[in-house]
Amino acid sequence: GRPSARYDAPYCSQEEVRECDDDCSGNPVRDACQCAYDPAGSPACDCFCVEPWRR
């Protein structure tokens, strides 16, 4: 299977990471998920799809 998504606790929940993985798994190129929190101080988790070798 694909490697588990990176995330920065406590900002990114496992649910968010799983949802991102699901979203990205259908992407033909960027099928890996990377999650990070907003460095500006927002508690929001920002997840996006990346090429697997960019992780």
PDBQT receptor file of N, H, CA, C and O in Angstrom, charges set to zero:
ATOM      1  N   GLY A   1       0.816  -1.201   0.000  1.00  0.00    +0.000 N 
ATOM      2  CA  GLY A   1       0.000   0.000   0.000  1.00  0.00    +0.000 C 
ATOM      3  C   GLY A   1       0.851   1.253   0.000  1.00  0.00    +0.000 C 
ATOM      4  O   GLY A   1       2.066   1.202   0.188  1.00  0.00    +0.000 OA
ATOM      5  N   ARG A   2       0.207   2.349  -0.209  1.00  0.00    +0.000 N 
ATOM      6  H   ARG A   2      -0.781   2.390  -0.362  1.00  0.00    +0.000 HD
ATOM      7  CA  ARG A   2       0.925   3.616  -0.218  1.00  0.00    +0.000 C 
ATOM      8  C   ARG A   2       1.325   3.992   1.201  1.00  0.00    +0.000 C 
ATOM      9  O   ARG A   2       0.654   3.596   2.154  1.00  0.00    +0.000 OA
ATOM     10  N   PRO A   3       2.393   4.739   1.356  1.00  0.00    +0.000 N 
ATOM     11  CA  PRO A   3       2.799   5.164   2.704  1.00  0.00    +0.000 C 
ATOM     12  C   PRO A   3       1.734   6.050   3.335  1.00  0.00    +0.000 C 
ATOM     13  O   PRO A   3       1.000   6.754   2.642  1.00  0.00    +0.000 OA
ATOM     14  N   SER A   4       1.664   6.005   4.646  1.00  0.00    +0.000 N 
ATOM     15  H   SER A   4       2.261   5.433   5.209  1.00  0.00    +0.000 HD
ATOM     16  CA  SER A   4       0.656   6.806   5.329  1.00  0.00    +0.000 C 
ATOM     17  C   SER A   4       0.989   8.284   5.172  1.00  0.00    +0.000 C 
ATOM     18  O   SER A   4       2.150   8.663   5.021  1.00  0.00    +0.000 OA
ATOM     19  N   ALA A   5      -0.040   9.100   5.212  1.00  0.00    +0.000 N 
ATOM     20  H   ALA A   5      -0.983   8.792   5.335  1.00  0.00    +0.000 HD
ATOM     21  CA  ALA A   5       0.144  10.530   5.007  1.00  0.00    +0.000 C 
ATOM     22  C   ALA A   5       0.874  11.159   6.188  1.00  0.00    +0.000 C 
ATOM     23  O   ALA A   5       0.720  10.750   7.339  1.00  0.00    +0.000 OA
ATOM     24  N   ARG A   6       1.661  12.151   5.861  1.00  0.00    +0.000 N 
ATOM     25  H   ARG A   6       1.785  12.483   4.926  1.00  0.00    +0.000 HD
ATOM     26  CA  ARG A   6       2.287  12.935   6.923  1.00  0.00    +0.000 C 
ATOM     27  C   ARG A   6       1.279  13.945   7.446  1.00  0.00    +0.000 C 
ATOM     28  O   ARG A   6       0.484  14.489   6.681  1.00  0.00    +0.000 OA
ATOM     29  N   TYR A   7       1.312  14.190   8.718  1.00  0.00    +0.000 N 
ATOM     30  H   TYR A   7       1.958  13.748   9.340  1.00  0.00    +0.000 HD
ATOM     31  CA  TYR A   7       0.459  15.236   9.264  1.00  0.00    +0.000 C 
ATOM     32  C   TYR A   7       1.099  15.787  10.532  1.00  0.00    +0.000 C 
ATOM     33  O   TYR A   7       1.907  15.126  11.185  1.00  0.00    +0.000 OA
ATOM     34  N   ASP A   8       0.717  17.005  10.855  1.00  0.00    +0.000 N 
ATOM     35  H   ASP A   8       0.060  17.541  10.325  1.00  0.00    +0.000 HD
ATOM     36  CA  ASP A   8       1.264  17.668  12.023  1.00  0.00    +0.000 C 
ATOM     37  C   ASP A   8       0.200  17.724  13.110  1.00  0.00    +0.000 C 
ATOM     38  O   ASP A   8      -0.667  18.598  13.077  1.00  0.00    +0.000 OA
ATOM     39  N   ALA A   9       0.251  16.816  14.065  1.00  0.00    +0.000 N 
ATOM     40  H   ALA A   9       0.955  16.107  14.092  1.00  0.00    +0.000 HD
ATOM     41  CA  ALA A   9      -0.676  16.847  15.186  1.00  0.00    +0.000 C 
ATOM     42  C   ALA A   9      -0.355  18.068  16.037  1.00  0.00    +0.000 C 
ATOM     43  O   ALA A   9       0.808  18.470  16.074  1.00  0.00    +0.000 OA
ATOM     44  N   PRO A  10      -1.304  18.673  16.714  1.00  0.00    +0.000 N 
ATOM     45  CA  PRO A  10      -2.708  18.247  16.750  1.00  0.00    +0.000 C 
ATOM     46  C   PRO A  10      -3.567  18.905  15.686  1.00  0.00    +0.000 C 
ATOM     47  O   PRO A  10      -4.795  18.858  15.769  1.00  0.00    +0.000 OA
ATOM     48  N   TYR A  11      -2.950  19.511  14.694  1.00  0.00    +0.000 N 
ATOM     49  H   TYR A  11      -1.953  19.549  14.626  1.00  0.00    +0.000 HD
ATOM     50  CA  TYR A  11      -3.717  20.313  13.749  1.00  0.00    +0.000 C 
ATOM     51  C   TYR A  11      -4.471  19.461  12.747  1.00  0.00    +0.000 C 
ATOM     52  O   TYR A  11      -5.591  19.794  12.359  1.00  0.00    +0.000 OA
ATOM     53  N   CYS A  12      -3.866  18.370  12.331  1.00  0.00    +0.000 N 
ATOM     54  H   CYS A  12      -2.956  18.100  12.647  1.00  0.00    +0.000 HD
ATOM     55  CA  CYS A  12      -4.488  17.533  11.314  1.00  0.00    +0.000 C 
ATOM     56  C   CYS A  12      -4.983  16.237  11.948  1.00  0.00    +0.000 C 
ATOM     57  O   CYS A  12      -4.205  15.461  12.503  1.00  0.00    +0.000 OA
ATOM     58  N   SER A  13      -6.283  16.022  11.856  1.00  0.00    +0.000 N 
ATOM     59  H   SER A  13      -6.915  16.652  11.405  1.00  0.00    +0.000 HD
ATOM     60  CA  SER A  13      -6.855  14.818  12.447  1.00  0.00    +0.000 C 
ATOM     61  C   SER A  13      -6.654  13.636  11.512  1.00  0.00    +0.000 C 
ATOM     62  O   SER A  13      -6.453  13.803  10.309  1.00  0.00    +0.000 OA
ATOM     63  N   GLN A  14      -6.710  12.427  12.088  1.00  0.00    +0.000 N 
ATOM     64  H   GLN A  14      -6.873  12.291  13.065  1.00  0.00    +0.000 HD
ATOM     65  CA  GLN A  14      -6.608  11.227  11.262  1.00  0.00    +0.000 C 
ATOM     66  C   GLN A  14      -7.719  11.216  10.214  1.00  0.00    +0.000 C 
ATOM     67  O   GLN A  14      -7.515  10.756   9.090  1.00  0.00    +0.000 OA
ATOM     68  N   GLU A  15      -8.896  11.724  10.586  1.00  0.00    +0.000 N 
ATOM     69  H   GLU A  15      -9.061  12.097  11.499  1.00  0.00    +0.000 HD
ATOM     70  CA  GLU A  15     -10.006  11.748   9.631  1.00  0.00    +0.000 C 
ATOM     71  C   GLU A  15      -9.647  12.609   8.428  1.00  0.00    +0.000 C 
ATOM     72  O   GLU A  15      -9.870  12.217   7.282  1.00  0.00    +0.000 OA
ATOM     73  N   GLU A  16      -9.089  13.786   8.700  1.00  0.00    +0.000 N 
ATOM     74  H   GLU A  16      -8.909  14.105   9.630  1.00  0.00    +0.000 HD
ATOM     75  CA  GLU A  16      -8.727  14.675   7.601  1.00  0.00    +0.000 C 
ATOM     76  C   GLU A  16      -7.681  14.023   6.706  1.00  0.00    +0.000 C 
ATOM     77  O   GLU A  16      -7.752  14.114   5.480  1.00  0.00    +0.000 OA
ATOM     78  N   VAL A  17      -6.714  13.367   7.332  1.00  0.00    +0.000 N 
ATOM     79  H   VAL A  17      -6.657  13.293   8.328  1.00  0.00    +0.000 HD
ATOM     80  CA  VAL A  17      -5.666  12.714   6.560  1.00  0.00    +0.000 C 
ATOM     81  C   VAL A  17      -6.259  11.600   5.708  1.00  0.00    +0.000 C 
ATOM     82  O   VAL A  17      -5.879  11.428   4.549  1.00  0.00    +0.000 OA
ATOM     83  N   ARG A  18      -7.199  10.837   6.289  1.00  0.00    +0.000 N 
ATOM     84  H   ARG A  18      -7.507  10.976   7.229  1.00  0.00    +0.000 HD
ATOM     85  CA  ARG A  18      -7.827   9.747   5.531  1.00  0.00    +0.000 C 
ATOM     86  C   ARG A  18      -8.623  10.307   4.363  1.00  0.00    +0.000 C 
ATOM     87  O   ARG A  18      -8.560   9.777   3.253  1.00  0.00    +0.000 OA
ATOM     88  N   GLU A  19      -9.379  11.387   4.612  1.00  0.00    +0.000 N 
ATOM     89  H   GLU A  19      -9.430  11.818   5.513  1.00  0.00    +0.000 HD
ATOM     90  CA  GLU A  19     -10.164  11.982   3.536  1.00  0.00    +0.000 C 
ATOM     91  C   GLU A  19      -9.248  12.454   2.418  1.00  0.00    +0.000 C 
ATOM     92  O   GLU A  19      -9.542  12.275   1.236  1.00  0.00    +0.000 OA
ATOM     93  N   CYS A  20      -8.134  13.061   2.813  1.00  0.00    +0.000 N 
ATOM     94  H   CYS A  20      -7.895  13.206   3.773  1.00  0.00    +0.000 HD
ATOM     95  CA  CYS A  20      -7.189  13.537   1.805  1.00  0.00    +0.000 C 
ATOM     96  C   CYS A  20      -6.629  12.360   1.023  1.00  0.00    +0.000 C 
ATOM     97  O   CYS A  20      -6.513  12.423  -0.201  1.00  0.00    +0.000 OA
ATOM     98  N   ASP A  21      -6.280  11.282   1.727  1.00  0.00    +0.000 N 
ATOM     99  H   ASP A  21      -6.374  11.231   2.721  1.00  0.00    +0.000 HD
ATOM    100  CA  ASP A  21      -5.777  10.090   1.045  1.00  0.00    +0.000 C 
ATOM    101  C   ASP A  21      -6.801   9.589   0.035  1.00  0.00    +0.000 C 
ATOM    102  O   ASP A  21      -6.451   9.208  -1.082  1.00  0.00    +0.000 OA
ATOM    103  N   ASP A  22      -8.093   9.592   0.444  1.00  0.00    +0.000 N 
ATOM    104  H   ASP A  22      -8.378   9.901   1.351  1.00  0.00    +0.000 HD
ATOM    105  CA  ASP A  22      -9.137   9.127  -0.464  1.00  0.00    +0.000 C 
ATOM    106  C   ASP A  22      -9.214  10.035  -1.686  1.00  0.00    +0.000 C 
ATOM    107  O   ASP A  22      -9.312   9.564  -2.819  1.00  0.00    +0.000 OA
ATOM    108  N   ASP A  23      -9.167  11.363  -1.438  1.00  0.00    +0.000 N 
ATOM    109  H   ASP A  23      -9.087  11.746  -0.518  1.00  0.00    +0.000 HD
ATOM    110  CA  ASP A  23      -9.245  12.309  -2.548  1.00  0.00    +0.000 C 
ATOM    111  C   ASP A  23      -8.069  12.122  -3.498  1.00  0.00    +0.000 C 
ATOM    112  O   ASP A  23      -8.232  12.148  -4.718  1.00  0.00    +0.000 OA
ATOM    113  N   CYS A  24      -6.883  11.934  -2.925  1.00  0.00    +0.000 N 
ATOM    114  H   CYS A  24      -6.751  11.913  -1.934  1.00  0.00    +0.000 HD
ATOM    115  CA  CYS A  24      -5.681  11.899  -3.750  1.00  0.00    +0.000 C 
ATOM    116  C   CYS A  24      -5.523  10.559  -4.461  1.00  0.00    +0.000 C 
ATOM    117  O   CYS A  24      -4.864  10.482  -5.498  1.00  0.00    +0.000 OA
ATOM    118  N   SER A  25      -6.117   9.513  -3.915  1.00  0.00    +0.000 N 
ATOM    119  H   SER A  25      -6.652   9.576  -3.072  1.00  0.00    +0.000 HD
ATOM    120  CA  SER A  25      -5.912   8.186  -4.493  1.00  0.00    +0.000 C 
ATOM    121  C   SER A  25      -6.472   8.121  -5.911  1.00  0.00    +0.000 C 
ATOM    122  O   SER A  25      -6.039   7.287  -6.706  1.00  0.00    +0.000 OA
ATOM    123  N   GLY A  26      -7.428   8.989  -6.237  1.00  0.00    +0.000 N 
ATOM    124  H   GLY A  26      -7.780   9.666  -5.592  1.00  0.00    +0.000 HD
ATOM    125  CA  GLY A  26      -7.999   9.003  -7.569  1.00  0.00    +0.000 C 
ATOM    126  C   GLY A  26      -7.255   9.912  -8.530  1.00  0.00    +0.000 C 
ATOM    127  O   GLY A  26      -7.604   9.997  -9.708  1.00  0.00    +0.000 OA
ATOM    128  N   ASN A  27      -6.228  10.595  -8.029  1.00  0.00    +0.000 N 
ATOM    129  H   ASN A  27      -5.944  10.526  -7.073  1.00  0.00    +0.000 HD
ATOM    130  CA  ASN A  27      -5.477  11.513  -8.873  1.00  0.00    +0.000 C 
ATOM    131  C   ASN A  27      -4.414  10.735  -9.640  1.00  0.00    +0.000 C 
ATOM    132  O   ASN A  27      -3.604  10.044  -9.022  1.00  0.00    +0.000 OA
ATOM    133  N   PRO A  28      -4.394  10.829 -10.972  1.00  0.00    +0.000 N 
ATOM    134  CA  PRO A  28      -3.480   9.992 -11.763  1.00  0.00    +0.000 C 
ATOM    135  C   PRO A  28      -2.008  10.328 -11.537  1.00  0.00    +0.000 C 
ATOM    136  O   PRO A  28      -1.146   9.469 -11.725  1.00  0.00    +0.000 OA
ATOM    137  N   VAL A  29      -1.710  11.549 -11.141  1.00  0.00    +0.000 N 
ATOM    138  H   VAL A  29      -2.410  12.246 -10.988  1.00  0.00    +0.000 HD
ATOM    139  CA  VAL A  29      -0.312  11.946 -10.964  1.00  0.00    +0.000 C 
ATOM    140  C   VAL A  29      -0.005  12.175  -9.490  1.00  0.00    +0.000 C 
ATOM    141  O   VAL A  29       0.912  11.566  -8.937  1.00  0.00    +0.000 OA
ATOM    142  N   ARG A  30      -0.775  13.056  -8.856  1.00  0.00    +0.000 N 
ATOM    143  H   ARG A  30      -1.519  13.550  -9.305  1.00  0.00    +0.000 HD
ATOM    144  CA  ARG A  30      -0.510  13.403  -7.462  1.00  0.00    +0.000 C 
ATOM    145  C   ARG A  30      -1.347  12.509  -6.556  1.00  0.00    +0.000 C 
ATOM    146  O   ARG A  30      -2.375  12.931  -6.026  1.00  0.00    +0.000 OA
ATOM    147  N   ASP A  31      -0.894  11.267  -6.386  1.00  0.00    +0.000 N 
ATOM    148  H   ASP A  31      -0.059  10.925  -6.817  1.00  0.00    +0.000 HD
ATOM    149  CA  ASP A  31      -1.707  10.319  -5.624  1.00  0.00    +0.000 C 
ATOM    150  C   ASP A  31      -1.210  10.160  -4.197  1.00  0.00    +0.000 C 
ATOM    151  O   ASP A  31      -1.629   9.239  -3.497  1.00  0.00    +0.000 OA
ATOM    152  N   ALA A  32      -0.319  11.046  -3.756  1.00  0.00    +0.000 N 
ATOM    153  H   ALA A  32       0.021  11.795  -4.325  1.00  0.00    +0.000 HD
ATOM    154  CA  ALA A  32       0.110  11.038  -2.362  1.00  0.00    +0.000 C 
ATOM    155  C   ALA A  32      -0.459  12.269  -1.669  1.00  0.00    +0.000 C 
ATOM    156  O   ALA A  32      -0.651  13.315  -2.290  1.00  0.00    +0.000 OA
ATOM    157  N   CYS A  33      -0.722  12.129  -0.389  1.00  0.00    +0.000 N 
ATOM    158  H   CYS A  33      -0.565  11.280   0.115  1.00  0.00    +0.000 HD
ATOM    159  CA  CYS A  33      -1.307  13.233   0.363  1.00  0.00    +0.000 C 
ATOM    160  C   CYS A  33      -0.268  13.827   1.301  1.00  0.00    +0.000 C 
ATOM    161  O   CYS A  33       0.504  13.106   1.933  1.00  0.00    +0.000 OA
ATOM    162  N   GLN A  34      -0.262  15.149   1.381  1.00  0.00    +0.000 N 
ATOM    163  H   GLN A  34      -0.889  15.735   0.867  1.00  0.00    +0.000 HD
ATOM    164  CA  GLN A  34       0.578  15.827   2.367  1.00  0.00    +0.000 C 
ATOM    165  C   GLN A  34      -0.286  16.826   3.113  1.00  0.00    +0.000 C 
ATOM    166  O   GLN A  34      -0.998  17.622   2.501  1.00  0.00    +0.000 OA
ATOM    167  N   CYS A  35      -0.222  16.782   4.438  1.00  0.00    +0.000 N 
ATOM    168  H   CYS A  35       0.356  16.136   4.935  1.00  0.00    +0.000 HD
ATOM    169  CA  CYS A  35      -1.017  17.681   5.257  1.00  0.00    +0.000 C 
ATOM    170  C   CYS A  35      -0.095  18.533   6.120  1.00  0.00    +0.000 C 
ATOM    171  O   CYS A  35       0.933  18.063   6.608  1.00  0.00    +0.000 OA
ATOM    172  N   ALA A  36      -0.477  19.780   6.298  1.00  0.00    +0.000 N 
ATOM    173  H   ALA A  36      -1.312  20.162   5.901  1.00  0.00    +0.000 HD
ATOM    174  CA  ALA A  36       0.282  20.678   7.155  1.00  0.00    +0.000 C 
ATOM    175  C   ALA A  36      -0.668  21.731   7.704  1.00  0.00    +0.000 C 
ATOM    176  O   ALA A  36      -1.704  22.024   7.106  1.00  0.00    +0.000 OA
ATOM    177  N   TYR A  37      -0.305  22.292   8.840  1.00  0.00    +0.000 N 
ATOM    178  H   TYR A  37       0.536  22.054   9.325  1.00  0.00    +0.000 HD
ATOM    179  CA  TYR A  37      -1.140  23.353   9.370  1.00  0.00    +0.000 C 
ATOM    180  C   TYR A  37      -0.633  24.702   8.872  1.00  0.00    +0.000 C 
ATOM    181  O   TYR A  37       0.523  24.837   8.471  1.00  0.00    +0.000 OA
ATOM    182  N   ASP A  38      -1.518  25.695   8.905  1.00  0.00    +0.000 N 
ATOM    183  H   ASP A  38      -2.457  25.585   9.230  1.00  0.00    +0.000 HD
ATOM    184  CA  ASP A  38      -1.196  27.034   8.426  1.00  0.00    +0.000 C 
ATOM    185  C   ASP A  38      -0.164  27.683   9.339  1.00  0.00    +0.000 C 
ATOM    186  O   ASP A  38      -0.439  27.886  10.522  1.00  0.00    +0.000 OA
ATOM    187  N   PRO A  39       1.013  28.012   8.823  1.00  0.00    +0.000 N 
ATOM    188  CA  PRO A  39       2.046  28.598   9.680  1.00  0.00    +0.000 C 
ATOM    189  C   PRO A  39       1.665  29.971  10.215  1.00  0.00    +0.000 C 
ATOM    190  O   PRO A  39       2.316  30.473  11.131  1.00  0.00    +0.000 OA
ATOM    191  N   ALA A  40       0.627  30.589   9.664  1.00  0.00    +0.000 N 
ATOM    192  H   ALA A  40       0.098  30.181   8.920  1.00  0.00    +0.000 HD
ATOM    193  CA  ALA A  40       0.203  31.903  10.133  1.00  0.00    +0.000 C 
ATOM    194  C   ALA A  40      -0.509  31.817  11.478  1.00  0.00    +0.000 C 
ATOM    195  O   ALA A  40      -0.870  32.843  12.055  1.00  0.00    +0.000 OA
ATOM    196  N   GLY A  41      -0.713  30.608  11.977  1.00  0.00    +0.000 N 
ATOM    197  H   GLY A  41      -0.420  29.775  11.508  1.00  0.00    +0.000 HD
ATOM    198  CA  GLY A  41      -1.323  30.465  13.287  1.00  0.00    +0.000 C 
ATOM    199  C   GLY A  41      -2.738  29.931  13.234  1.00  0.00    +0.000 C 
ATOM    200  O   GLY A  41      -3.341  29.672  14.276  1.00  0.00    +0.000 OA
ATOM    201  N   SER A  42      -3.280  29.762  12.037  1.00  0.00    +0.000 N 
ATOM    202  H   SER A  42      -2.790  29.973  11.191  1.00  0.00    +0.000 HD
ATOM    203  CA  SER A  42      -4.614  29.187  11.929  1.00  0.00    +0.000 C 
ATOM    204  C   SER A  42      -4.575  27.717  12.306  1.00  0.00    +0.000 C 
ATOM    205  O   SER A  42      -3.651  27.004  11.912  1.00  0.00    +0.000 OA
ATOM    206  N   PRO A  43      -5.565  27.248  13.066  1.00  0.00    +0.000 N 
ATOM    207  CA  PRO A  43      -5.587  25.832  13.440  1.00  0.00    +0.000 C 
ATOM    208  C   PRO A  43      -6.058  24.927  12.309  1.00  0.00    +0.000 C 
ATOM    209  O   PRO A  43      -6.120  23.708  12.476  1.00  0.00    +0.000 OA
ATOM    210  N   ALA A  44      -6.389  25.508  11.167  1.00  0.00    +0.000 N 
ATOM    211  H   ALA A  44      -6.339  26.498  11.032  1.00  0.00    +0.000 HD
ATOM    212  CA  ALA A  44      -6.911  24.704  10.071  1.00  0.00    +0.000 C 
ATOM    213  C   ALA A  44      -5.832  23.795   9.509  1.00  0.00    +0.000 C 
ATOM    214  O   ALA A  44      -4.661  24.165   9.425  1.00  0.00    +0.000 OA
ATOM    215  N   CYS A  45      -6.249  22.610   9.131  1.00  0.00    +0.000 N 
ATOM    216  H   CYS A  45      -7.201  22.309   9.200  1.00  0.00    +0.000 HD
ATOM    217  CA  CYS A  45      -5.335  21.668   8.506  1.00  0.00    +0.000 C 
ATOM    218  C   CYS A  45      -5.440  21.831   6.999  1.00  0.00    +0.000 C 
ATOM    219  O   CYS A  45      -6.535  21.790   6.440  1.00  0.00    +0.000 OA
ATOM    220  N   ASP A  46      -4.317  22.013   6.352  1.00  0.00    +0.000 N 
ATOM    221  H   ASP A  46      -3.427  22.046   6.807  1.00  0.00    +0.000 HD
ATOM    222  CA  ASP A  46      -4.290  22.162   4.906  1.00  0.00    +0.000 C 
ATOM    223  C   ASP A  46      -3.728  20.898   4.287  1.00  0.00    +0.000 C 
ATOM    224  O   ASP A  46      -2.548  20.587   4.454  1.00  0.00    +0.000 OA
ATOM    225  N   CYS A  47      -4.579  20.166   3.568  1.00  0.00    +0.000 N 
ATOM    226  H   CYS A  47      -5.537  20.419   3.433  1.00  0.00    +0.000 HD
ATOM    227  CA  CYS A  47      -4.137  18.936   2.923  1.00  0.00    +0.000 C 
ATOM    228  C   CYS A  47      -4.142  19.145   1.416  1.00  0.00    +0.000 C 
ATOM    229  O   CYS A  47      -5.043  19.782   0.870  1.00  0.00    +0.000 OA
ATOM    230  N   PHE A  48      -3.138  18.609   0.758  1.00  0.00    +0.000 N 
ATOM    231  H   PHE A  48      -2.406  18.092   1.201  1.00  0.00    +0.000 HD
ATOM    232  CA  PHE A  48      -3.096  18.721  -0.691  1.00  0.00    +0.000 C 
ATOM    233  C   PHE A  48      -2.416  17.500  -1.280  1.00  0.00    +0.000 C 
ATOM    234  O   PHE A  48      -1.689  16.775  -0.601  1.00  0.00    +0.000 OA
ATOM    235  N   CYS A  49      -2.672  17.294  -2.558  1.00  0.00    +0.000 N 
ATOM    236  H   CYS A  49      -3.263  17.883  -3.110  1.00  0.00    +0.000 HD
ATOM    237  CA  CYS A  49      -2.129  16.122  -3.226  1.00  0.00    +0.000 C 
ATOM    238  C   CYS A  49      -0.778  16.467  -3.842  1.00  0.00    +0.000 C 
ATOM    239  O   CYS A  49      -0.602  17.531  -4.436  1.00  0.00    +0.000 OA
ATOM    240  N   VAL A  50       0.165  15.553  -3.689  1.00  0.00    +0.000 N 
ATOM    241  H   VAL A  50       0.022  14.689  -3.206  1.00  0.00    +0.000 HD
ATOM    242  CA  VAL A  50       1.503  15.766  -4.228  1.00  0.00    +0.000 C 
ATOM    243  C   VAL A  50       1.952  14.521  -4.976  1.00  0.00    +0.000 C 
ATOM    244  O   VAL A  50       1.427  13.428  -4.765  1.00  0.00    +0.000 OA
ATOM    245  N   GLU A  51       2.931  14.703  -5.852  1.00  0.00    +0.000 N 
ATOM    246  H   GLU A  51       3.357  15.591  -6.023  1.00  0.00    +0.000 HD
ATOM    247  CA  GLU A  51       3.538  13.541  -6.475  1.00  0.00    +0.000 C 
ATOM    248  C   GLU A  51       4.237  12.742  -5.387  1.00  0.00    +0.000 C 
ATOM    249  O   GLU A  51       4.851  13.315  -4.487  1.00  0.00    +0.000 OA
ATOM    250  N   PRO A  52       4.144  11.407  -5.468  1.00  0.00    +0.000 N 
ATOM    251  CA  PRO A  52       4.690  10.583  -4.371  1.00  0.00    +0.000 C 
ATOM    252  C   PRO A  52       6.148  10.882  -4.074  1.00  0.00    +0.000 C 
ATOM    253  O   PRO A  52       6.564  10.818  -2.917  1.00  0.00    +0.000 OA
ATOM    254  N   TRP A  53       6.944  11.213  -5.106  1.00  0.00    +0.000 N 
ATOM    255  H   TRP A  53       6.606  11.265  -6.046  1.00  0.00    +0.000 HD
ATOM    256  CA  TRP A  53       8.368  11.420  -4.843  1.00  0.00    +0.000 C 
ATOM    257  C   TRP A  53       8.631  12.789  -4.223  1.00  0.00    +0.000 C 
ATOM    258  O   TRP A  53       9.761  13.076  -3.829  1.00  0.00    +0.000 OA
ATOM    259  N   ARG A  54       7.597  13.649  -4.129  1.00  0.00    +0.000 N 
ATOM    260  H   ARG A  54       6.679  13.417  -4.450  1.00  0.00    +0.000 HD
ATOM    261  CA  ARG A  54       7.785  14.965  -3.523  1.00  0.00    +0.000 C 
ATOM    262  C   ARG A  54       7.553  14.934  -2.019  1.00  0.00    +0.000 C 
ATOM    263  O   ARG A  54       7.832  15.908  -1.320  1.00  0.00    +0.000 OA
ATOM    264  N   ARG A  55       7.047  13.824  -1.531  1.00  0.00    +0.000 N 
ATOM    265  H   ARG A  55       6.820  13.033  -2.099  1.00  0.00    +0.000 HD
ATOM    266  CA  ARG A  55       6.716  13.764  -0.107  1.00  0.00    +0.000 C 
ATOM    267  C   ARG A  55       7.965  13.901   0.742  1.00  0.00    +0.000 C 
ATOM    268  O   ARG A  55       7.882  13.873   1.970  1.00  0.00    +0.000 OA
TER     269      ARG A  55
